[in-house]
Amino acid sequence: MKIQQKVLFGFLGLAITGLLVACGNHSSATKTENAQKQTTVIAATGGNPKPFTFEEDGKLTGHNIELLKAVFDRLPQYKLEITKVEFASMFSGLSSGRYQIAVNNLAKNEEREKNYQFSDPIFKNSYVVIFKKGNSKAKEASTWADLAGLSTVGSAGINSTTAIEEYNKSNPDKEIALNYSSEDIKSQLQGVESGKYDFLVMDKPMFAYYQKEYDLDLVSKDISGSLSTDLMAEPYSYFVLGKEETQLTKDVNKALKEVIEDGTSKKINEKYFGTDYSPSYDK
């Protein structure tokens, strides 16, 4: 009788072990299957300007980067990878399909709209013109002509640089002296502070961040009128996606709306800027 019980318990033990192994294999298979179903999305960023995108301890972070990750946390069908590239390479990479999305506090312009798709707005933006405190030339500006004869600095390809280039082409007798530079924003601001350049056009929230972070001897003046429109037809920045990424754009927009409406975007904004620059959705 005892032998029969031992045999019976032995069979039961084997059966239970087999069941557990089967369950474990099923769980592993499910995880593998889910992983195989994921589509890899490669996001490209230039890694500046801070605080929208930058490296810290060897890792990419910043407002735009955290917002993008929050969006893809709600999209389990995608596996997000973020890579740092040269600014111009973001767009050529989108065109070739090497990257699916670009994240760099990007605004719309006519040329970009011809070649790429845009997400819904991710950030409500505005521009200001920066001068050294006490500079007699410091003033508000409503047209580029208000800044004619002054010197500035900018990186090739960004909105303000492109707009100044167009103005100079149309107004060769009233040019703005544009100095091209690959310096980061902090160095460009220090160039204005030292008197190397007369002014710098930049995002209002970004200037507030740098002013607080580095206590610069600078002052901002408001931009309005046609100058504001030239710099940014719409007061927003966006994620930019490849022309063929229609489904990805729809999915990103759906998740982005959730991120904004549940307060996640607000928390990220307040972390970097002390206030909320999230766009709003009509109910």
C-alpha positions as CSV (number, residue, x, y, z in Angstrom):
1,M,0.0,0.0,0.0
2,K,2.8,2.4,0.9
3,I,4.6,1.5,-2.3
4,Q,1.4,2.3,-4.3
5,Q,1.1,5.7,-2.5
6,K,4.7,6.5,-3.2
7,V,4.2,5.7,-6.9
8,L,1.0,7.7,-7.0
9,F,2.6,10.8,-5.3
10,G,5.5,10.4,-7.7
11,F,3.2,10.6,-10.7
12,L,1.4,13.6,-9.2
13,G,4.7,15.3,-8.7
14,L,5.8,14.8,-12.2
15,A,2.4,16.0,-13.5
16,I,2.6,19.2,-11.4
17,T,6.2,19.8,-12.5
18,G,5.2,19.3,-16.1
19,L,2.3,21.7,-15.7
20,L,4.5,24.3,-14.2
21,V,7.1,23.9,-16.9
22,A,4.3,24.2,-19.6
23,C,3.0,27.3,-17.9
24,G,6.4,28.8,-17.8
25,N,7.1,27.9,-21.4
26,H,3.7,29.4,-22.4
27,S,4.5,32.7,-20.4
28,S,8.0,32.9,-22.1
29,A,6.4,32.2,-25.5
30,T,3.8,34.9,-24.9
31,K,6.5,37.4,-24.0
32,T,8.6,36.4,-27.0
33,E,5.5,36.7,-29.3
34,N,4.7,40.2,-27.9
35,A,8.3,41.3,-28.4
36,Q,8.2,39.9,-32.0
37,K,5.1,41.9,-32.7
38,Q,6.7,45.2,-31.6
39,T,7.8,47.6,-34.4
40,T,11.1,49.4,-33.7
41,V,10.8,53.2,-34.0
42,I,14.1,55.1,-34.2
43,A,13.9,58.7,-33.0
44,A,16.7,61.1,-33.9
45,T,17.7,64.2,-32.0
46,G,20.5,66.7,-32.3
47,G,21.1,66.6,-28.5
48,N,20.6,70.3,-28.1
49,P,19.4,72.9,-27.2
50,K,19.1,72.4,-23.5
51,P,16.7,71.9,-21.8
52,F,14.7,70.4,-24.7
53,T,17.2,67.7,-25.5
54,F,20.7,67.2,-24.0
55,E,23.1,64.6,-22.6
56,E,23.5,64.0,-18.9
57,D,25.8,61.3,-17.6
58,G,26.1,59.9,-21.1
59,K,22.3,59.6,-21.5
60,L,19.9,61.7,-23.6
61,T,17.3,63.5,-21.6
62,G,15.4,66.8,-21.5
63,H,11.9,68.0,-22.0
64,N,11.3,66.7,-25.5
65,I,13.0,63.4,-24.7
66,E,11.0,62.8,-21.5
67,L,7.8,63.7,-23.4
68,L,8.6,61.3,-26.3
69,K,9.2,58.5,-23.8
70,A,5.9,59.2,-22.0
71,V,4.1,59.0,-25.4
72,F,5.7,55.7,-26.3
73,D,5.0,54.2,-22.8
74,R,1.4,54.3,-24.0
75,L,2.2,52.5,-27.3
76,P,3.3,48.9,-26.4
77,Q,3.2,48.0,-30.1
78,Y,6.3,50.0,-30.6
79,K,9.9,49.7,-29.3
80,L,11.4,53.2,-29.0
81,E,15.1,53.8,-29.7
82,I,16.6,57.3,-29.5
83,T,19.9,58.3,-31.2
84,K,21.9,61.5,-31.3
85,V,22.8,62.8,-34.7
86,E,23.9,66.0,-36.5
87,F,20.9,68.4,-36.8
88,A,20.7,68.2,-40.6
89,S,21.0,64.4,-40.5
90,M,17.6,64.2,-38.7
91,F,15.8,65.3,-41.8
92,S,17.8,63.3,-44.4
93,G,17.4,60.3,-42.1
94,L,13.6,60.8,-42.1
95,S,13.5,61.1,-45.9
96,S,15.5,57.9,-46.3
97,G,13.6,55.9,-43.7
98,R,16.5,55.5,-41.5
99,Y,14.7,57.3,-38.7
100,Q,11.0,57.4,-38.2
101,I,10.7,60.5,-35.9
102,A,12.7,63.6,-35.1
103,V,12.6,65.3,-31.7
104,N,14.4,68.6,-31.3
105,N,11.9,71.4,-30.3
106,L,11.0,71.6,-34.0
107,A,8.7,74.1,-35.6
108,K,6.8,74.0,-38.9
109,N,7.9,75.8,-42.0
110,E,6.9,75.5,-45.6
111,E,9.8,73.3,-46.7
112,R,9.3,70.8,-43.9
113,E,5.6,70.6,-44.4
114,K,6.3,69.5,-48.1
115,N,8.5,66.6,-47.0
116,Y,7.4,65.4,-43.6
117,Q,4.5,64.7,-41.3
118,F,3.9,66.5,-38.1
119,S,2.4,65.3,-34.8
120,D,-0.1,67.5,-33.0
121,P,1.6,70.3,-31.1
122,I,3.8,69.2,-28.2
123,F,4.8,72.6,-26.8
124,K,3.4,76.1,-26.9
125,N,6.2,78.4,-27.9
126,S,7.1,82.1,-28.5
127,Y,10.2,84.0,-29.4
128,V,12.1,86.9,-27.8
129,V,15.1,89.0,-28.9
130,I,18.0,89.0,-26.3
131,F,20.3,91.9,-25.6
132,K,23.0,92.7,-23.1
133,K,21.5,94.7,-20.2
134,G,22.1,98.4,-20.6
135,N,22.6,98.1,-24.4
136,S,21.1,101.2,-25.9
137,K,20.1,99.2,-29.0
138,A,17.8,96.9,-26.9
139,K,14.2,97.2,-28.1
140,E,11.1,95.3,-29.0
141,A,10.9,94.2,-32.6
142,S,7.9,93.7,-34.9
143,T,9.9,93.4,-38.2
144,W,13.4,92.3,-39.1
145,A,14.0,95.9,-40.2
146,D,13.9,96.8,-36.6
147,L,17.2,94.8,-36.2
148,A,18.9,95.9,-39.4
149,G,22.5,96.9,-39.0
150,L,22.9,94.8,-35.8
151,S,24.9,91.6,-35.5
152,T,23.7,88.2,-34.3
153,V,24.7,84.6,-34.2
154,G,23.0,81.4,-35.2
155,S,23.3,77.8,-36.3
156,A,22.7,76.8,-39.9
157,G,19.2,75.3,-40.6
158,I,17.3,76.6,-37.6
159,N,14.2,78.8,-38.0
160,S,15.7,82.1,-36.9
161,T,18.8,81.7,-39.1
162,T,16.7,80.7,-42.1
163,A,14.4,83.7,-41.6
164,I,17.4,86.1,-41.3
165,E,18.9,84.7,-44.5
166,E,15.6,85.3,-46.4
167,Y,15.4,88.9,-45.0
168,N,19.0,89.6,-46.0
169,K,18.4,88.4,-49.6
170,S,15.4,90.7,-49.9
171,N,17.1,93.7,-48.2
172,P,20.8,93.8,-49.2
173,D,21.0,97.5,-48.2
174,K,19.7,96.9,-44.7
175,E,21.2,93.6,-43.8
176,I,21.5,91.9,-40.4
177,A,25.1,90.8,-39.8
178,L,24.6,87.0,-39.4
179,N,27.5,85.0,-37.9
180,Y,27.3,81.2,-38.3
181,S,28.3,79.2,-35.3
182,S,28.1,75.6,-34.0
183,E,28.4,76.9,-30.4
184,D,25.8,75.8,-28.0
185,I,23.1,78.2,-26.8
186,K,25.0,79.1,-23.6
187,S,28.1,80.1,-25.5
188,Q,25.9,82.2,-28.0
189,L,24.2,84.0,-25.1
190,Q,27.6,84.6,-23.5
191,G,28.7,86.1,-26.8
192,V,25.8,88.6,-26.6
193,E,26.7,89.3,-22.9
194,S,30.3,90.1,-23.8
195,G,29.3,92.4,-26.7
196,K,30.6,90.0,-29.4
197,Y,27.1,90.0,-30.9
198,D,24.3,92.6,-30.5
199,F,21.4,90.3,-30.2
200,L,20.1,86.7,-30.3
201,V,16.6,85.5,-31.2
202,M,15.5,82.5,-29.2
203,D,12.6,80.7,-27.5
204,K,11.1,82.6,-24.6
205,P,10.9,79.5,-22.3
206,M,14.4,78.5,-23.2
207,F,15.8,81.9,-22.4
208,A,14.0,81.9,-19.0
209,Y,15.7,78.5,-18.3
210,Y,19.2,79.8,-19.2
211,Q,18.7,83.0,-17.3
212,K,17.8,81.2,-14.2
213,E,20.5,78.5,-14.6
214,Y,23.4,80.8,-15.4
215,D,22.4,84.3,-14.1
216,L,23.3,86.0,-17.3
217,D,23.6,89.8,-17.6
218,L,21.0,89.9,-20.4
219,V,17.5,91.2,-21.0
220,S,14.7,89.9,-23.3
221,K,12.4,92.1,-25.5
222,D,9.2,90.9,-27.0
223,I,8.8,90.0,-30.7
224,S,5.5,90.7,-32.4
225,G,4.0,91.5,-35.8
226,S,5.4,90.0,-39.1
227,L,8.6,89.1,-37.3
228,S,6.8,86.7,-35.0
229,T,5.0,85.2,-38.0
230,D,8.3,84.8,-40.0
231,L,9.8,82.9,-37.1
232,M,6.9,80.7,-36.4
233,A,3.7,80.7,-38.3
234,E,2.1,78.7,-35.5
235,P,3.2,79.2,-31.9
236,Y,4.0,75.5,-31.3
237,S,6.7,72.9,-31.7
238,Y,6.2,69.3,-32.8
239,F,7.5,65.8,-33.3
240,V,8.4,65.5,-37.0
241,L,7.8,62.1,-38.8
242,G,8.7,60.6,-42.1
243,K,6.3,61.2,-45.0
244,E,5.2,57.6,-45.1
245,E,4.6,57.2,-41.3
246,T,0.8,57.8,-41.4
247,Q,-0.1,55.1,-38.9
248,L,2.7,56.0,-36.5
249,T,1.6,59.6,-36.7
250,K,-2.0,58.7,-35.7
251,D,-0.8,56.5,-32.9
252,V,1.6,59.2,-31.6
253,N,-1.2,61.8,-31.7
254,K,-3.5,59.5,-29.7
255,A,-0.9,58.9,-27.0
256,L,0.2,62.5,-27.0
257,K,-3.4,63.6,-26.2
258,E,-3.5,61.2,-23.3
259,V,-0.1,62.5,-22.0
260,I,-1.3,66.1,-22.1
261,E,-4.8,65.5,-20.7
262,D,-3.6,63.3,-17.8
263,G,-1.1,65.9,-16.6
264,T,2.1,64.1,-17.5
265,S,3.1,66.8,-19.9
266,K,2.4,69.5,-17.3
267,K,4.7,67.7,-14.8
268,I,7.5,67.5,-17.4
269,N,7.1,71.2,-18.3
270,E,7.1,72.3,-14.7
271,K,10.2,70.2,-14.0
272,Y,12.2,72.1,-16.7
273,F,10.6,75.5,-16.9
274,G,8.7,76.0,-13.6
275,T,5.4,76.6,-15.5
276,D,3.3,74.7,-18.0
277,Y,3.7,75.2,-21.8
278,S,1.5,72.3,-22.8
279,P,-0.9,72.9,-25.7
280,S,-4.5,72.4,-24.9
281,Y,-7.2,70.3,-26.6
282,D,-10.7,71.6,-27.2
283,K,-13.2,69.5,-25.2
